[in-house]
Amino acid sequence: MLGNNWLEYNQSLLHFKSFRVIPTPSMFTKQCVWAQGLLLMLAFLLVPATAFAQPPAADGYWLQIDDNDGRPLSIIRVDSKDGRVFGRVEEIFHPRNMVEPRCHHCTGINAGKPIRGMQILSGTASGEREWNGTILDPASGKEYKCTLKLAKDGKTLKVRGYIGMEILGRTQVWRRYGSL
């Protein structure tokens, strides 16, 4: 009777006083690792994929550099919403004795308004890292068509303003200044 011998053996172990299972730290570690893995897997299954979506690549603060002498002119904040990009002047670098610059040459809603806080850029996506739209030059008050092209490393943004054909325009390179 193999079954009875096995039962008698197990019962004798239960009545034997010195027989105890003493938990060791390695037992708890294995259980904790398993539980952490299970929780992590559940978290990935329950969180929607949109939570992991990256913000549009052009979002952030950009340093506008003077083409002639290479000094910083301003900081532009670029935001996006529903496939459109918008750029607003956040900071203007100018001498301390100068008053707050205003858009004296602008017409319409921007006429005479302070340049700081003014929206100067708007556009729509035309590719993964490209946008088409318009840009305002506050110094002249003129609005131009523009294209924005983000470098693969995400550290520079080529802004090309033009009238008519893109080939007849001028390109500025903005450097990333910070993220939102």
C-alpha positions as CSV (number, residue, x, y, z in Angstrom):
1,M,0.0,0.0,0.0
2,L,2.0,2.8,-1.3
3,G,-0.8,5.3,-0.6
4,N,-1.0,4.5,3.1
5,N,2.8,4.7,3.6
6,W,2.8,8.1,2.0
7,L,-0.1,9.3,4.2
8,E,1.6,7.9,7.3
9,Y,4.9,9.6,6.4
10,N,3.2,13.0,5.9
11,Q,1.2,12.7,9.1
12,S,4.4,11.8,11.1
13,L,6.0,15.0,9.7
14,L,3.1,17.1,10.8
15,H,3.4,15.8,14.4
16,F,7.1,16.1,14.5
17,K,7.8,19.3,16.5
18,S,11.1,20.3,15.0
19,F,9.7,20.4,11.5
20,R,8.9,24.0,10.6
21,V,9.3,26.1,7.4
22,I,11.4,29.2,8.3
23,P,10.9,31.9,5.8
24,T,14.2,33.2,4.3
25,P,14.8,36.6,2.7
26,S,15.2,35.0,-0.7
27,M,11.7,33.6,-0.5
28,F,10.3,37.1,0.0
29,T,12.5,38.5,-2.8
30,K,11.2,36.0,-5.3
31,Q,7.6,36.8,-4.3
32,C,8.2,40.5,-4.5
33,V,9.8,40.4,-7.9
34,W,7.0,38.2,-9.2
35,A,4.4,40.7,-7.8
36,Q,6.2,43.7,-9.2
37,G,6.3,42.1,-12.6
38,L,2.6,41.3,-12.5
39,L,1.7,44.9,-11.4
40,L,3.9,46.4,-14.1
41,M,2.2,44.1,-16.7
42,L,-1.2,45.1,-15.5
43,A,-0.3,48.8,-15.6
44,F,0.7,48.6,-19.3
45,L,-2.5,46.8,-20.1
46,L,-4.7,49.3,-18.3
47,V,-3.1,52.5,-19.4
48,P,-4.3,53.6,-22.9
49,A,-1.7,54.0,-25.6
50,T,-2.4,57.7,-26.0
51,A,-0.8,58.3,-22.6
52,F,2.6,57.3,-24.1
53,A,2.2,59.5,-27.2
54,Q,5.1,61.9,-27.6
55,P,4.3,65.7,-27.8
56,P,4.8,67.2,-31.2
57,A,8.5,67.6,-31.9
58,A,8.5,71.4,-32.3
59,D,6.9,72.2,-29.0
60,G,9.2,74.1,-26.6
61,Y,11.3,77.2,-26.4
62,W,13.4,78.3,-29.3
63,L,16.3,80.9,-29.4
64,Q,16.1,83.2,-32.4
65,I,19.6,84.2,-33.5
66,D,20.4,87.4,-35.5
67,D,21.6,86.4,-39.0
68,N,24.2,89.2,-39.1
69,D,26.1,89.1,-35.8
70,G,25.0,85.8,-34.3
71,R,23.6,87.3,-31.1
72,P,20.3,86.1,-29.6
73,L,17.3,88.2,-30.5
74,S,14.4,86.5,-28.7
75,I,12.9,83.4,-27.3
76,I,9.9,82.0,-29.1
77,R,7.6,79.5,-27.5
78,V,6.1,77.0,-29.9
79,D,3.0,75.1,-29.0
80,S,0.8,72.8,-31.0
81,K,-2.9,71.9,-30.9
82,D,-4.9,69.7,-33.3
83,G,-2.1,69.5,-35.9
84,R,-1.4,73.2,-35.9
85,V,1.7,75.0,-34.5
86,F,1.7,78.5,-32.9
87,G,4.7,80.6,-31.9
88,R,4.6,83.4,-29.4
89,V,7.4,85.8,-28.4
90,E,8.3,85.0,-24.8
91,E,11.4,87.1,-24.3
92,I,13.2,89.9,-26.2
93,F,16.9,90.6,-25.7
94,H,17.5,94.3,-25.8
95,P,19.5,96.9,-24.0
96,R,18.2,97.9,-20.5
97,N,17.7,101.6,-21.4
98,M,15.3,100.6,-24.2
99,V,11.6,100.7,-23.6
100,E,9.4,97.7,-24.2
101,P,9.5,97.2,-28.0
102,R,6.1,97.5,-29.8
103,C,5.1,96.6,-33.3
104,H,4.8,100.1,-34.7
105,H,4.8,98.9,-38.3
106,C,2.1,96.2,-37.8
107,T,-1.4,96.7,-39.1
108,G,-4.6,95.1,-37.9
109,I,-4.9,93.6,-34.4
110,N,-1.1,93.8,-33.7
111,A,-0.8,97.5,-34.5
112,G,1.1,99.2,-31.7
113,K,1.0,96.2,-29.4
114,P,4.0,95.0,-27.3
115,I,6.1,92.4,-29.2
116,R,6.5,90.3,-26.0
117,G,3.6,88.0,-25.9
118,M,2.6,88.5,-29.5
119,Q,1.8,85.5,-31.7
120,I,4.1,85.7,-34.7
121,L,3.9,82.1,-36.0
122,S,1.1,79.8,-37.1
123,G,1.0,76.8,-39.3
124,T,-0.2,73.3,-40.1
125,A,1.6,70.1,-40.3
126,S,2.7,69.0,-43.8
127,G,4.9,66.1,-42.7
128,E,6.3,64.4,-39.6
129,R,8.8,67.2,-38.9
130,E,7.6,69.9,-41.3
131,W,5.0,72.7,-41.0
132,N,3.7,75.3,-43.5
133,G,2.1,78.6,-42.3
134,T,2.8,82.3,-41.8
135,I,5.2,84.3,-39.8
136,L,5.2,87.9,-38.8
137,D,8.3,90.1,-38.8
138,P,7.6,92.6,-36.0
139,A,10.5,94.8,-37.1
140,S,8.8,95.5,-40.5
141,G,5.2,94.6,-39.6
142,K,5.1,92.3,-42.7
143,E,3.7,88.8,-42.7
144,Y,5.3,86.1,-44.8
145,K,4.5,82.5,-45.8
146,C,6.9,80.1,-44.0
147,T,8.0,76.6,-43.7
148,L,9.4,75.0,-40.5
149,K,11.7,72.0,-40.7
150,L,12.9,70.3,-37.5
151,A,16.3,68.7,-37.6
152,K,16.4,64.9,-36.8
153,D,18.2,65.5,-33.5
154,G,15.4,68.0,-32.5
155,K,17.8,70.7,-31.5
156,T,17.4,73.1,-34.5
157,L,14.4,74.4,-36.3
158,K,14.9,75.9,-39.8
159,V,12.4,78.7,-40.3
160,R,12.1,79.9,-43.9
161,G,10.1,83.0,-44.7
162,Y,9.1,83.9,-48.2
163,I,6.8,85.8,-50.5
164,G,5.4,83.9,-53.4
165,M,7.8,81.0,-54.1
166,E,9.9,79.4,-51.3
167,I,13.0,79.7,-53.4
168,L,12.8,83.5,-53.0
169,G,13.0,83.5,-49.2
170,R,15.4,83.6,-46.3
171,T,16.1,80.9,-43.7
172,Q,16.8,81.4,-40.0
173,V,18.0,78.7,-37.8
174,W,16.5,78.6,-34.3
175,R,18.1,76.6,-31.6
176,R,16.2,74.7,-28.9
177,Y,16.3,76.7,-25.7
178,G,14.2,74.4,-23.5
179,S,11.2,72.2,-23.4
180,L,7.7,72.9,-22.1
